[in-house]
Amino acid sequence: MLEDLGKGATFPYSFLDFSTNVAMHSETNADYILAVTHALWHHASIGQLSQVPEFVRERVSPLVTNEAQFLYVCHLVGPFLQRFLQERPRCLQEIVIELYRLLEKINREVQFLHHTDTICDFLYHIKYMFIGDIVKDEVLKIIPQLRQSLQIRLRFMTQSVKRDENS
């Protein structure tokens, strides 16, 4: 299924709007897999959900070779970041590090990233809403390996999060 994403002349946006796709009878297997996975993970115990980082690292990551697949993985794990933060922060760290490794991988394998701003916005959202500077050391190793456009957009990723002492 991941192998089919990103092939063809146009960027496959279908998996980003399941409701519209169903209403238009244009849903794809990728749409259904994303929906079913979210349903399963939503009802999983935290013990079961704790296996997600390993699943992403060992089973999903080797299949990711393009931007569409990377975005699909972001859509796969994104809704569960808050739950990981609350129940298994270590799993959250592992997932975030794997997302950066995947970004580095697709950065090497594709000539151009069409959604650089969206990817960077998502990574900043993760940093400021969930992870802070916990994965800073790993991020510092990966960002210099990325193309210039990503380095410029992610330049604040390695700056410390300042906390307001009055709150």
C-alpha positions in Angstrom: 0.0 0.0 0.0 2.8 2.5 0.9 4.5 1.5 -2.3 1.6 2.9 -4.3 1.6 6.3 -2.7 3.5 8.9 -4.6 3.6 7.1 -7.9 2.2 9.0 -10.9 2.3 12.5 -12.3 0.3 14.2 -9.6 0.7 14.3 -5.9 -1.9 11.9 -4.3 -3.8 14.1 -1.9 -6.7 11.8 -1.5 -5.7 10.4 1.9 -5.8 13.9 3.5 -9.6 14.3 3.3 -11.4 11.0 4.0 -14.9 12.5 4.4 -14.8 14.3 1.1 -13.4 11.3 -0.7 -16.2 9.1 0.6 -18.8 11.7 -0.3 -17.4 11.8 -3.8 -17.0 8.0 -4.0 -13.3 8.5 -4.7 -11.8 6.9 -1.6 -8.7 4.8 -2.0 -7.2 1.8 -0.1 -4.8 4.3 1.5 -7.9 6.2 2.9 -9.4 3.1 4.4 -6.1 1.8 5.8 -5.6 5.2 7.5 -9.2 5.2 8.9 -9.0 1.6 10.1 -5.6 2.1 11.7 -6.8 5.2 13.6 -9.9 3.3 14.8 -7.8 0.4 16.0 -5.1 2.6 17.7 -7.8 4.8 19.3 -9.2 1.8 21.1 -5.9 0.1 21.8 -4.6 -0.1 25.3 -1.4 1.9 26.0 0.5 -1.4 26.1 -0.6 -2.2 22.6 0.0 1.4 21.4 3.5 1.2 22.9 4.4 -1.1 20.0 3.8 1.7 17.4 7.3 3.2 17.5 8.8 -0.2 16.8 6.2 -0.8 14.0 7.0 2.5 12.4 10.8 2.0 12.7 11.0 -1.6 11.6 8.0 -2.2 9.3 7.0 1.2 7.9 10.2 3.2 7.6 11.9 0.8 5.1 9.0 1.3 2.7 9.0 5.1 2.8 10.8 6.5 -0.3 9.0 9.7 -1.2 7.2 12.7 0.2 3.7 11.4 -0.1 4.6 8.3 1.9 6.3 10.5 4.5 3.2 12.7 4.8 1.1 9.5 5.1 3.2 8.4 8.1 2.7 11.8 9.7 -1.0 11.4 9.3 -0.8 7.9 10.7 1.0 8.8 13.9 0.0 12.5 14.3 -3.4 12.0 16.1 -1.7 9.9 18.8 1.1 12.3 19.8 -1.0 13.7 22.7 -1.8 10.2 24.1 1.9 9.2 23.9 2.9 12.4 25.7 0.5 11.7 28.5 0.9 7.9 28.8 4.3 7.0 27.3 6.6 9.9 26.7 9.5 7.6 25.7 7.4 6.3 22.8 6.7 9.9 21.7 10.4 10.6 21.6 11.0 7.5 19.5 8.3 8.4 17.0 9.6 12.0 16.7 13.2 10.8 16.1 11.9 8.3 13.5 10.0 11.1 11.7 13.3 13.1 11.5 15.2 10.1 10.2 12.5 9.5 7.6 12.7 13.2 6.6 16.4 12.8 6.2 15.9 9.7 4.1 13.4 11.2 1.7 15.5 14.4 1.5 18.2 12.2 0.0 15.9 10.3 -2.3 13.8 12.9 -3.9 14.8 15.9 -6.0 12.2 18.3 -4.8 9.9 18.5 -1.8 6.5 20.0 -2.7 5.3 20.5 0.9 8.3 21.7 2.7 6.4 24.3 4.7 3.7 21.8 5.7 6.4 19.3 6.9 8.3 22.0 8.8 5.1 23.4 10.4 4.2 19.9 11.6 7.7 19.4 13.1 7.5 22.8 14.8 4.0 21.9 16.1 5.5 18.7 17.6 8.3 20.6 19.2 6.3 23.3 20.8 3.2 21.3 21.7 4.7 17.9 22.7 8.4 17.3 22.8 10.3 20.6 23.6 14.1 20.1 23.6 14.0 16.4 24.6 15.2 15.2 21.2 17.4 18.2 20.5 20.7 16.1 20.3 19.2 13.8 17.6 17.7 16.7 15.7 21.1 18.6 15.7 22.6 15.6 13.9 20.0 15.4 11.3 19.2 19.0 10.3 22.7 19.7 8.9 22.2 16.7 6.5 19.1 18.2 5.0 18.9 20.4 1.9 19.3 24.1 2.4 15.5 24.9 2.1 14.8 22.6 5.0 17.7 23.8 7.1 16.6 27.4 6.7 13.0 26.6 7.7 14.1 24.4 10.6 16.7 26.7 12.0 14.7 27.4 15.2 14.3 23.7 15.9 17.5 23.6 17.9 16.8 26.6 20.0 15.7 26.1 23.6 12.1 26.5 24.6 11.8 29.4 27.1 9.4 29.0 29.9 7.6 31.9 31.5 8.6 31.9 35.1 5.5 33.7 36.2 3.1 31.0 35.0 
